[in-house]
Amino acid sequence: MKRRTLLSAAISGAGAALVPLRSVFAQALPAVTIDGKETSLSAAQLNDFQRGLTGAVLRPDSPGYDEARRVWNAEWDRRPALIVRCADVNDVSRAVGFAREHNLLTAVRAGGHSMSGHSVCDRGIVINISAIDAVTVDPRAKTATAGGGALLGQLDAAAQAHRLVTTAGVVSHTGVGGLALGGGMGRLMRKFGLTVDNMLGVELVTAEGRVITAGAEENSDLFWGTRGGGGNFGIVTAFKFKLHDFDGTVKNFRYLYPFEKAKDLLEFYVAFSENADRDLYTNATISRTPGGRMSARLSGSFFGSDAALNRIVNEIAKLGPPASTTNDVTNYVAVQRSIDEQNRHGMHHYAKAGFMNTRDTAFIEPLIESFAAGPPRLAFASLIPMDGAVGEVASDATAYPHRRAMFNIDTAMSWLASAESGAMVKAGRDFWKPIAPFVADGFYVNSLMDENVTAVQANFRGNYPRLVQLKNKYDPTNFFRLNANIVPKV
Ligand SMILES: Cc1cc2nc3c(=O)[nH]c(=O)nc-3n(C[C@H](O)[C@H](O)[C@H](O)COP(=O)(O)OP(=O)(O)OC[C@H]3O[C@@H](n4cnc5c(N)ncnc54)[C@H](O)[C@@H]3O)c2cc1C
């Protein structure tokens, strides 16, 4: 991959718009080091740092600081000492250099959707790359280059302008950065594989502040690690993705059932999903509204022919009549935005997820019982098939290891007021306990919530030793540690 091509995308983000926010520092700023020790940054050091950047450094009294420290999950109400809004790859390199020089606790933020709050920290530095968000498409080569801070909606829209597509997640305001480095599941994954399976290369700022590229031909060891190893090896300022022809037509359906039908639905669904058409993305979900009302549903998006869809619909009809049905035909960009609002910024969330590598239905009763007894409101548990193109890749071909998983059980609960957090988190943990024994294939690294270090490391399965070697090579001091951490052994 040509570094120039990637850089051109990375530097043409919204950086120039950040200049008016540049701070002048008159006082020293207290901060915390990576080892949790108190430190202080002098005004001269801070002003030097700001002068060397195109983007802006925000401190707690800067205009816009409060908005800039907010992340998607309102559970993480943290106050960094500094937020660096990087305008380009050089800013990222300088920010890494500054953080290293002063040994600062460092978080990396792109789309800000980390469920576990890893993209913001208390009293450290946040390297915010969200302005490095340009997306360019080469329709002839069928590739897209996305800045490390781009959102999925930007990637979807740019590719679809040329009737092209790559796999991306189901909520368009999620960041490409975190999603792509962890795996990247989405409506098209059973057809085109995970986002990591469509990644062709990255431009990355290492822990030493060096800008390097990685792909199949260059730094291929690092390229392997970036496809599932998360943000452990550096800050990706540009991604290059393979695109596929796709006219954007999506046929959507949604069958709603009373909660009493949940067991029948899930049992049916486990069998229905086996050898399902790769043009089909579905989820079977039990959910509870804010008022506490429970229901079950089977929803899906289909990318194939009408005849094939009819066969699927006839199959679902065997379940008996639903309470209500919705069908529509829409375009891909619209469907990718369709649940944005229900997943809006600013609510509190607790989520747990895990992979099942069997079609044994023993999990269904405990799941339903625990759900009925558990989260008081605004909660869901979804069963999402993972097979198809995802399962065709060897478990060690990319750092993402869960290739034999048949289903992802994805659960979450949401609430509005921080005063409720203690009770809601406890309810979420209690709800998950009876389900945990059934998810033998680990969990999606991007669904990380409160798993401990041992669970995080074991979750990389057989790929962990190779990831440690990469960490030893690219980040031996564990500078990038606010993530699903791979601990170096040097
Ligand atoms: C509403 C919602 C919907 C979701 N839907 C899906 C889905 O459909 N499919 C799916 O696979 N996942 C989904 N996820 C999970 C999602 O993949 C993760 O939350 C992911 O971390 C989001 O990336 P981000 O850039 O927005 O997050 P951030 O919080 O900005 O980043 C998370 C972490 O990723 C690392 N990181 C991010 N960008 C970079 C970069 N450029 N270089 C180096 N490290 C980086 C950092 O360690 C950072 O702390 C969803 C999450 C939410 C909240």
The ligand as a Tripos MOL2 file, in Angstrom:
@<TRIPOS>MOLECULE
LIG
   53    58     1     0     0
SMALL
NO_CHARGES

@<TRIPOS>ATOM
      1 C1        -24.4010    1.9460   19.5530 C.3       1 LIG1
      2 C2        -23.3200    0.9540   19.2470 C.ar      1 LIG1
      3 C3        -23.4830    0.0960   18.1760 C.ar      1 LIG1
      4 C4        -22.4920   -0.8160   17.8630 C.ar      1 LIG1
      5 N1        -22.6710   -1.6530   16.8040 N.ar      1 LIG1
      6 C5        -21.6790   -2.4810   16.4420 C.ar      1 LIG1
      7 C6        -21.8000   -3.2940   15.2750 C.ar      1 LIG1
      8 O1        -22.8140   -3.3010   14.6010 O.2       1 LIG1
      9 N2        -20.7570   -4.0710   14.9400 N.ar      1 LIG1
     10 C7        -19.6090   -4.1090   15.6660 C.ar      1 LIG1
     11 O2        -18.6840   -4.8180   15.2970 O.2       1 LIG1
     12 N3        -19.4680   -3.3670   16.7840 N.ar      1 LIG1
     13 C8        -20.4730   -2.5620   17.1800 C.ar      1 LIG1
     14 N4        -20.3300   -1.8010   18.3090 N.ar      1 LIG1
     15 C9        -19.1180   -1.9330   19.1180 C.3       1 LIG1
     16 C10       -18.0270   -1.0560   18.5170 C.3       1 LIG1
     17 O3        -17.3250   -1.8210   17.5670 O.3       1 LIG1
     18 C11       -17.0470   -0.5920   19.6080 C.3       1 LIG1
     19 O4        -17.7350    0.1370   20.5700 O.3       1 LIG1
     20 C12       -15.9000    0.2270   19.0070 C.3       1 LIG1
     21 O5        -14.8930    0.3500   19.9740 O.3       1 LIG1
     22 C13       -16.3630    1.5780   18.5830 C.3       1 LIG1
     23 O6        -15.3210    2.2970   17.9830 O.3       1 LIG1
     24 P1        -15.2080    3.8720   18.2070 P.3       1 LIG1
     25 O7        -14.1080    4.3320   17.3660 O.co2     1 LIG1
     26 O8        -16.5450    4.4860   18.0480 O.co2     1 LIG1
     27 O9        -14.8740    3.8990   19.7430 O.3       1 LIG1
     28 P2        -13.8100    4.6680   20.6450 P.3       1 LIG1
     29 O10       -14.4420    4.6560   21.9880 O.co2     1 LIG1
     30 O11       -13.3930    5.9440   20.0800 O.co2     1 LIG1
     31 O12       -12.6060    3.6890   20.6140 O.3       1 LIG1
     32 C14       -12.5920    2.5030   21.3560 C.3       1 LIG1
     33 C15       -11.1620    2.0570   21.5010 C.3       1 LIG1
     34 O13       -10.6980    1.5910   20.2500 O.3       1 LIG1
     35 C16        -9.3550    1.9850   20.0580 C.3       1 LIG1
     36 N5         -9.3120    2.8460   18.8700 N.ar      1 LIG1
     37 C17       -10.3390    3.4820   18.2710 C.ar      1 LIG1
     38 N6         -9.9250    4.0580   17.1450 N.ar      1 LIG1
     39 C18        -8.6200    3.8140   17.0520 C.ar      1 LIG1
     40 C19        -7.6270    4.1200   16.0890 C.ar      1 LIG1
     41 N7         -7.9240    4.8040   14.9840 N.pl3     1 LIG1
     42 N8         -6.3700    3.6800   16.3140 N.ar      1 LIG1
     43 C20        -6.0700    2.9600   17.4090 C.ar      1 LIG1
     44 N9         -6.9700    2.6320   18.3410 N.ar      1 LIG1
     45 C21        -8.2210    3.0440   18.1520 C.ar      1 LIG1
     46 C22        -8.9110    2.6770   21.3090 C.3       1 LIG1
     47 O14        -8.3180    1.7290   22.1630 O.3       1 LIG1
     48 C23       -10.2030    3.1490   21.8950 C.3       1 LIG1
     49 O15       -10.1510    3.2800   23.2770 O.3       1 LIG1
     50 C24       -21.3160   -0.8870   18.6480 C.ar      1 LIG1
     51 C25       -21.1720   -0.0380   19.7440 C.ar      1 LIG1
     52 C26       -22.1560    0.8680   20.0410 C.ar      1 LIG1
     53 C27       -22.0030    1.7570   21.2400 C.3       1 LIG1
@<TRIPOS>BOND
     1     1     2 1
     2     2     3 ar
     3     2    52 ar
     4     3     4 ar
     5     4     5 ar
     6     4    50 ar
     7     5     6 ar
     8     6     7 ar
     9     6    13 1
    10     7     8 2
    11     7     9 ar
    12     9    10 ar
    13    10    11 2
    14    10    12 ar
    15    12    13 ar
    16    13    14 ar
    17    14    15 1
    18    14    50 ar
    19    15    16 1
    20    16    17 1
    21    16    18 1
    22    18    19 1
    23    18    20 1
    24    20    21 1
    25    20    22 1
    26    22    23 1
    27    23    24 1
    28    24    25 2
    29    24    26 1
    30    24    27 1
    31    27    28 1
    32    28    29 2
    33    28    30 1
    34    28    31 1
    35    31    32 1
    36    32    33 1
    37    33    34 1
    38    33    48 1
    39    34    35 1
    40    35    36 1
    41    35    46 1
    42    36    37 ar
    43    36    45 ar
    44    37    38 ar
    45    38    39 ar
    46    39    40 ar
    47    39    45 ar
    48    40    41 1
    49    40    42 ar
    50    42    43 ar
    51    43    44 ar
    52    44    45 ar
    53    46    47 1
    54    46    48 1
    55    48    49 1
    56    50    51 ar
    57    51    52 ar
    58    52    53 1
@<TRIPOS>SUBSTRUCTURE
     1 LIG1         1 GROUP 0 **** ****
